Amino acid sequence: MTKATDIDVFQYLDYRAFLRDWYAGVNRAGRSFSYRAFARRAALKSPNYLKLVIDGSRNLSKPMAERFGRACGLDEEATSYFADLVGFNQAGTQQERNQCYGRLTSFRKYRQAHKLDLAHAAYHSAWFIPAVRELAASRAFKDDPEWIAAQLLPPVSVTEARRALEVLLELGMLARNNGKIVQSDALVSTGPETRGLHITSFHRVMTERAIASIDIVVPEERDISCLTLNVGEDGLRRVKARIQRFRRELLDLSELEDDPCRVIQINFQLFPLSLEVRAEGVAK
């Protein structure tokens, strides 16, 4: 059976990219495998169906995805992964995308191929991991999971603290320097296929922490406030720009701290509560 044996589907988070590389790999091997030949193998009526899918002009249903996987010479496990990958890329809602991603991570070969991406997922899904990174900037910081667990609010388990250290060291966000753990300049940057997924998870987790803080943090040590505004056509853009500028100012302020000793979380949420309302006869 014609296949590009050096193309590993488990390395991919974009099924169209896999199909493009698979097809190019087959032809690099000197086998002169045409789109029409693929169509015959997959029992497709359109001779250029594969090209339309690669170019983004056609999507794949799950049965069609399984047919494509088999036509590419994938075994049963790899075909299942390919079908789930199609679902992940074509998901219409964030919830569906999360569910599909969960299925992808259940494959052992995916976990082996995407260890760093899984570390990013862990970083964005657990509130205490970013907190531990910031805690490491304190002079009193101890490389001791038991000590770290007790410093967080609310406290976490020693196992969770140890996991936080492992994830941060793997991502390069903490580093060992002369036997001491210190912050490093590594940025949390994931691939385009999962970046939005992880960031959304991070925002959800931190919003949940804000809700919990109402009950566990005294009012003197928190600020939970909100505004309900009615803005004009350009108002949303101007408000967002102000928030972004203020966020940068806070980052600059944190850099000026001589002796940082407490980790805080600041959330910003801006979202519409109504549709855009126009007076009759006023053009949008």
C-alpha positions, 0 to 999 in steps of 0.5 A: 500500500502506498504511504509515506512511512516517515509521516507520523500523524501523531505529530500533527495538530492540523489534519490538513497539514498532515494530509498535505505532508503525507501527499508530498511525502508519497510523491517525494518517494517517487511513486507518482501518486495522483489525487485521482489515485487517492480518490480511487483508493478512498472510493471518492466520486470527485477526483480532486477531493483530497486537494479540496480538503487540503486547500480548506475548500471542503471539510470532512465528516467523521465517516469520511475522516476515517475513510481518509485515514485508511486511504493514507495507510494509517492503522486503526489507532492512527485512523481514530486519532486522525478522525478526532483531529478532524473533529478538533480542527472543525469544532464549532464551539469552545466546548466541542473543541475542549472535548475533542482535545481531551480525546486527542490527549488520551492517545499515548503516542500523542502524549509522547509527541506533544509533551511540551504542549501538555505542559502548556495545557497543565500551566493554563488549567491549574491556577496554582502553577502561575502562582508558584512561578510568581512566588519564586520571585520572593527572596524567601522562596524555598524549593520545597513542595511542602513549604510552597503548598502552605503559602498558597491561598487556599493551600494546595496539596504537596503533590500539586506543588510538586507538579507545579515545579515540574511543569514550570521547570519543563516549560523553562519558566523556572530554572535552577541556578547554583542550586536555587530555583529562580524565574527565567524569561521563557514565554508561555507560547503554544502552537496556533492549534492549541493556543486559544484553547489553553488561554481560554482555559486559563481565563476560566480558571482565574475567573473561578478563583476570583469568585472563590476569593469573595468567600475566602479573602477579607474585603481589605485584601481584595477589590471586586468591582464592576461597571455597567456602561452604555458606549458609542460606536467607538467606545468599546475600542477605546475602553479596551485600549485603556484596559490594555494600557493599564495592564502594561502599566501594572506589569511595569510596576511589578518590575519595580518591586524591590522585595516582592513577597505576595502573589496577587491576581488581577482579572479584567473582563469586558463583555457586551450585555446587549445587542447594538441598538440603533435609532430608527433611520440611523445608518450603522 
